[in-house]
Amino acid sequence: MKTKTTNVSISYMLMGILFCVCLISSNLLETKIVQIGSYSMTAGFIVFPISYILNDCIAEVWGFKKARLMIWMGFAMNFFVVMLGGIACALPAAPFWEGEESFRFVFGLAPRIAAASLLAFLVGSFLNAIVMSKMKIASEGRHFSWRAIVSTLAGEGADSIIFFPLAFGGLMPLNELGKLMLLQVTAKTLYEVIALPLTIRVVKYVKRVEGTDVYDENVSYNPLKLREV
């Protein structure tokens, strides 16, 4: 009797782990607004753009189908952590513990931020992957840098337009909310540009090691077709 085995790409697995960690971390870090000079932004800025860089790498090397699987995996892991945080908040605190208020501030606000983040993440990530995939076909695999920037701008723009009004609407003045949205999109896109030399090297290395460079011809961009992997 022959046993069917499935080979798992180490590169894909490692990128998937990092992708999920970045998303979970960003949800928790988004609860803090930081001041850099005269500008305000969420602390999630330090890690969230990495997920879009990974999205670009996965869509470029393995194609939209593998990117779709990774996006839904990130969604599921994010939801799982939020659920655990809610359970932890519901459990009674020990009478001698003095961190309950701070704990609830982070994880008590997390459901609203997580709901906004999850919706924004799905729309932004899928838009990023679709734009990356279609531009790769149109350019016949050339101009990776340009494709990475445009896809990130599209994804980050959609993400910010959805996330910030849902997460922080009513918690800060509208003019500050608008400035925050514009700053986040601009800063995250610049983040992508600065990281491009590293991203390009990673993509070239993974393509060489994996021996794959997928073009998504005749692929369905339906986000729900998870069975097509």
Buried (B, 14 or more C-beta within 10 A) or exposed (E): EEEEEEEEBEBBEEBBEBBBBBBBBBBBBBBEBEEEEEEBBBBBBBBBBBBBBBBBBBBBBBBBBBBBBBBBBBBEBBEEBBEEBBEEBEEEBEEEEEEEEEBBEBBBBBBBBBBBBBBBBBBBBBBBBBBBBBBBEEEEEEBBBEBBBBBBBBBBBBBBBBBBBBBBEEEBEEEEBEBBBEBBBEBBBEBBEEBBEEBBEBBEEBBEEBEBBBEBEEBEBEBEEEEEE
